Amino acid sequence: MNHFSLFVILLFALTLILPMIFRHFRGSPRDKARVVVEYAQRRGYALVNPALAQALDSSRLEMLRNPALRDSINASSDIADIDELDNGTGDWLAFTCDLRAKQVTIFNVSVNSRRINTSGTSIPYKVAKIRAAGLPRFSLGRNSVVHTVENAVSKIVGAANATINVDARQYPEFSAHFWIKGSDPDAVNSFLSPDKIRFLETAKLQGTLATNANYLVYFEDGVLQSEKDFDSFIARLEMLVSKIL
């Protein structure tokens, strides 16, 4: 057998073995659940599905038989009308806290992507839904190549243009780096006061803000998987609550 054949065999073996090793070191679903539960308990936050804390040391069969776990609440079920967050999984592992007198629910969720460049794959999001009724419906995020392509495709297929424009002369930084969509521009512009626009210009948030009938939602790409992740995410949320609501 020549060196090239050995190289091909070795490369093929590594493509099978390395992913298995990486999956092992990322931890099991039970370990990931334990991180969330222990973090919430240390901080005094309420688990959305408290029966989970008692079930972590149960066997898989016992967990399957546990009626409290079978009736677990999906944290994203009442924000499924927000683009990119429908039909998510993994959101039963959630907790609720109060930030500046606002009820906030925090969780990870994986969603089947409809993005042009990642269609058919699963995208993980860090998500917070902040209880706030009566807000105008809108979504707001940073400009990206993906967003530009999706806008171009929408124009080609004749989809309605829901883009809300902000005065570029008054807010040049915001206009250059952010997009807004909504069905009622007057209501959205009234809600997004000059102070809120200026905050968003300087905060450089990487995620998306969106609203529905009951919540202001903020979500970012990625996974909350350590105490540091949760702490930094909550710090951003507290800033959002104080400046936007």
Secondary structure, DSSP 4 states (H G I P E B T S, - for coil): --HHHHHHHHHHHHHHHHHHHHHHHH--HHHHHHHHHHHHHHHTPEESSTHHHHHTTS-HHHHHH-HHHHTPPPTTGGGTTSTT-TT-BSTTSEEEEEETTEEEEEEEEEEE---TTTTTSEEEEEEEEEE-TTPPPEEEEE--HHHHHHHHHHHHHT----B----TTT-HHHHHHEEEEES-HHHHHHHS-HHHHHHHHHH---SEEEE-SSEEEEEEES---SHHHHHHHHHHHHHHHHHH-
